[in-house]
């Protein structure tokens, strides 16, 4: 879906005392692993937290049934007192929920959604609804010392202290240039799986961000080739390549290229700027990114920046 940038809304910043919802829209995990994340939200950030029923539920690999998880999201969408919705983790499950959610309350009372990985499909849902969301660290990971920078970036964006820009070191595969457009994307597998669905994002004129984990190089090459064959890569204003973690290869059929080389090859016919090795994805330094917000990507001989005008 092609979105009119003029109607994209950034939710109001959070303030101490605001009410937020915490939901598990995807995979199950033990409730006690969420203790530190809930403590940070309540004590450190001084937010009033409503816990969804999915936090303590389990059905197979999911945090409760599709109906229960969807009801949690719908409750928070519809409640105007809820100013932000935190997804506790990814895994798998959000993809099963997206098409039966009513966005009426969300459009009437825009609020933040925070998450990444499988939550990408919900970030795309917010984008199609005209609402900026946050690709960032989730509460199950809060409180881990190695993720402190990522957590602080989430707090800054939510509380109105967002950085003016992120700076990234030079990478040999970067393509020099400058471009601006709404930032879209997230997990590459989820973006590919959304093609032809209501959460399929029109990439025309956008700055696309991609990341992934635990995929084969064959599947990465296939996904990038699908985007190229479909004409989607040609429509970009720019590309930001995050972390591709724990990528796998077949020793009997070696590709001879790594993930970044395959991505560079897929976009080699185009002239827009490409920024590699951005610190976001399934890594400790997973800097928060505002999906839907207009950004400027700049690459040069000494490195690159992602600027938030």
C-alpha positions in Angstrom: 0.0 0.0 0.0 1.3 3.5 -1.0 1.1 5.8 2.0 0.6 9.6 1.8 3.4 10.9 4.0 1.4 14.0 4.8 -1.0 11.9 6.8 1.5 9.9 8.8 1.2 10.6 12.5 3.9 10.3 15.2 2.2 9.3 18.5 2.6 11.7 21.4 5.7 11.2 23.5 5.4 9.4 26.8 5.5 11.0 30.2 5.8 9.5 33.7 2.5 8.3 34.8 1.3 7.3 31.3 -0.5 4.0 30.8 1.1 1.4 28.5 0.1 -2.1 27.5 2.4 -5.1 27.4 1.4 -8.0 25.2 2.9 -11.2 23.9 1.6 -11.4 20.3 4.0 -14.1 19.1 5.9 -16.9 20.8 5.5 -18.1 24.4 8.2 -17.8 27.1 8.1 -18.1 30.9 6.5 -15.2 32.6 9.3 -14.8 35.2 11.7 -13.9 32.3 9.7 -10.6 32.0 10.2 -9.5 35.6 13.1 -7.1 35.0 11.4 -5.6 31.9 8.2 -4.9 33.8 10.2 -3.4 36.7 12.0 -1.0 34.3 8.8 0.1 32.8 7.2 0.7 36.2 10.0 1.8 38.4 12.6 3.4 36.2 10.3 4.8 33.5 7.5 5.4 36.0 4.8 4.1 33.6 1.5 2.5 34.6 1.6 -1.0 33.1 -1.4 -3.1 32.0 -0.4 -6.7 31.5 -2.2 -8.5 28.7 -3.6 -12.0 29.3 -1.1 -13.4 26.8 1.8 -12.8 29.2 0.8 -15.8 31.2 -0.8 -17.9 28.5 0.5 -20.8 26.3 -0.9 -22.8 23.4 1.6 -24.8 21.6 4.5 -22.5 20.6 2.3 -19.4 21.1 1.6 -17.1 24.0 -2.0 -18.3 24.1 -4.5 -18.8 21.2 -4.7 -16.5 18.2 -8.0 -15.3 19.6 -6.5 -14.4 23.0 -3.4 -12.7 21.6 -5.5 -10.8 19.1 -7.9 -9.7 21.9 -5.0 -8.3 23.9 -3.9 -6.2 20.9 -7.4 -5.1 20.2 -8.0 -4.1 23.8 -4.9 -1.9 23.7 -5.8 -0.5 20.3 -9.2 0.6 21.5 -8.3 2.0 24.9 -7.5 5.7 24.5 -5.7 5.7 27.9 -3.0 3.4 26.6 -0.2 5.5 25.1 2.1 2.7 23.9 2.0 -1.1 23.3 5.2 -3.1 24.1 5.5 -6.5 22.4 7.4 -8.7 24.8 9.2 -10.8 22.2 9.1 -12.0 18.6 9.5 -15.6 17.5 6.4 -16.5 15.5 2.7 -15.6 15.8 2.1 -12.0 14.8 1.6 -13.0 11.2 -1.5 -15.0 12.2 -3.1 -12.0 13.8 -2.7 -9.0 11.6 -5.7 -9.3 9.2 -8.6 -9.3 11.7 -7.6 -6.4 13.9 -9.8 -3.3 13.8 -7.7 -0.2 13.5 -10.5 2.3 14.2 -9.5 3.0 17.8 -5.8 3.2 16.8 -6.5 5.8 14.2 -8.6 7.8 16.6 -6.0 7.6 19.4 -2.5 7.0 17.9 -0.1 5.2 20.1 3.4 3.7 19.9 4.0 0.1 19.1 7.5 -1.2 20.1 9.0 -4.4 18.8 11.0 -6.1 16.0 11.6 -9.5 14.3 8.2 -11.2 13.9 6.6 -8.0 15.1 7.6 -6.5 11.8 4.2 -7.4 10.4 2.5 -5.3 13.1 4.9 -2.4 12.4 3.8 -2.6 8.7 0.2 -2.7 9.9 0.8 0.6 11.8 2.4 2.1 8.7 -0.5 1.2 6.5 -2.7 2.8 9.2 -0.6 6.0 8.9 1.0 5.7 12.3 4.7 5.8 13.1 6.0 2.9 15.2 9.3 1.8 16.8 11.5 -1.0 15.6 13.4 -1.7 18.8 14.3 -3.8 21.8 11.5 -5.7 23.6 10.9 -6.0 27.3 12.1 -9.6 27.6 15.5 -8.2 26.8 15.4 -5.2 29.1 17.9 -5.1 31.9 20.6 -7.0 30.1 23.8 -5.0 30.5 25.0 -5.8 27.0 21.7 -4.3 25.6 21.8 -1.1 27.6 22.5 1.2 24.6 19.6 -0.4 22.7 17.3 0.1 25.7 18.3 3.7 26.1 17.6 4.4 22.4 14.0 3.0 22.9 13.5 5.3 26.0 14.8 8.3 24.1 12.4 7.9 21.2 9.4 7.3 23.4 10.1 10.1 25.8 10.9 12.8 23.2 14.7 12.7 23.5 15.4 11.1 20.1 18.8 11.6 18.6 19.3 13.9 15.6 21.2 11.2 13.8 22.9 7.8 14.1 26.4 7.6 12.7 27.8 4.4 11.2 31.4 3.6 10.3 32.4 3.2 6.7 31.9 -0.1 5.0 33.5 -1.2 1.7 30.1 -2.1 0.1 28.5 1.3 0.9 27.2 3.2 -2.1 27.9 6.9 -1.8 25.0 9.3 -1.9 22.1 11.0 -0.1 18.4 10.4 -0.1 15.3 11.0 2.0 12.0 9.2 2.4 9.9 7.5 5.0 11.7 4.7 6.8 10.0 1.3 6.3 10.9 -2.3 6.8 12.3 -4.6 9.5 12.8 -8.3 9.3 13.4 -9.3 5.7 11.6 -12.7 5.9 8.5 -11.1 7.3 8.5 -8.4 4.6 8.7 -11.1 1.9 6.0 -13.1 3.6 3.7 -10.0 3.5 3.9 -9.6 -0.3 0.4 -9.7 -1.7 -1.2 -9.3 1.8 -2.8 -6.3 3.5 0.5 -5.5 5.2 2.4 -5.4 2.0 4.3 -2.1 2.0 4.7 -0.1 -1.2 8.4 0.7 -1.3 8.2 3.5 -3.8 10.3 6.5 -2.6 11.1 4.9 0.7 14.3 4.2 2.7 14.1 0.5 3.2 15.7 -1.1 6.3 16.3 -4.8 6.4 17.7 -7.3 8.9 17.4 -11.1 9.5 18.6 -14.0 11.6 19.2 -17.7 11.1 18.5 -17.9 7.4 20.5 -19.7 4.8 22.4 -17.7 2.2 20.3 -19.4 -0.4 17.1 -18.1 1.2 18.6 -14.6 1.5 19.6 -14.6 -2.2 16.1 -15.9 -3.1 14.4 -13.1 -1.1 16.5 -10.4 -2.6 16.0 -11.8 -6.1 12.3 -11.8 -5.5 12.3 -8.1 -4.6 14.5 -7.4 -7.6 12.4 -9.4 -10.0 9.2 -7.8 -8.7 10.6 -4.3 -9.4 10.6 -3.3 -5.8 14.3 -2.6 -5.3 14.2 -0.3 -8.3 11.6 1.9 -6.6 13.7 2.6 -3.4 15.1 6.0 -2.5 17.7 4.3 -0.4 18.6 1.1 1.5 19.8 0.6 5.1 21.2 -2.8 5.7 21.2 -3.9 9.4 22.6 -7.1 10.9 22.2 -10.5 9.3 23.0 -12.7 12.2 23.9 -16.5 12.3 23.5 -16.9 8.5 23.9 -20.5 7.4 25.5 -22.0 4.3 25.6 -25.4 2.7 29.2 -26.6 2.7 28.5 -28.9 -0.2 27.2 -26.0 -2.3 29.3 -22.9 -1.2 28.0 -19.6 -2.3 31.4 -17.9 -2.2 29.7 -14.7 -0.9 28.5 -13.5 2.4 25.1 -11.9 3.2 26.2 -8.3 2.5 27.8 -9.3 -0.8 24.6 -10.9 -1.9 22.6 -7.8 -1.0 25.0 -5.5 -2.7 24.8 -7.7 -5.8 21.0 -7.5 -5.8 21.0 -3.7 -5.8 24.0 -3.2 -8.1 21.9 -2.0 -11.0 20.6 1.0 -9.1 22.1 4.3 -8.0 20.6 5.2 -4.7 22.7 5.3 -1.5 23.2 2.0 0.4 24.3 2.0 4.0 25.7 -1.3 5.3 26.3 -2.7 8.8 23.7 -0.5 10.6 23.5 -1.5 14.3 20.0 -2.8 14.4 18.5 -6.3 14.3 19.1 -9.5 16.3 22.2 -8.1 18.1 23.0 -6.5 21.4 23.3 -3.0 20.0 19.9 -2.8 18.3 19.3 0.9 17.9 15.6 1.9 17.8 14.3 3.0 14.4 11.0 5.0 13.8 9.2 3.1 11.1 7.2 5.5 9.0 9.1 8.7 9.9 10.9 10.6 7.2 14.7 10.1 7.4 17.8 11.1 5.5 20.4 8.5 4.7 23.9 9.8 3.8 26.9 7.7 2.8 30.4 9.0 2.1 34.0 7.9 2.1 34.3 8.2 5.9 31.0 6.5 6.9 27.3 7.2 6.9 24.5 8.7 8.9 20.8 8.2 9.3 19.3 11.6 10.2 15.9 12.4 11.7 15.0 15.9 10.5 
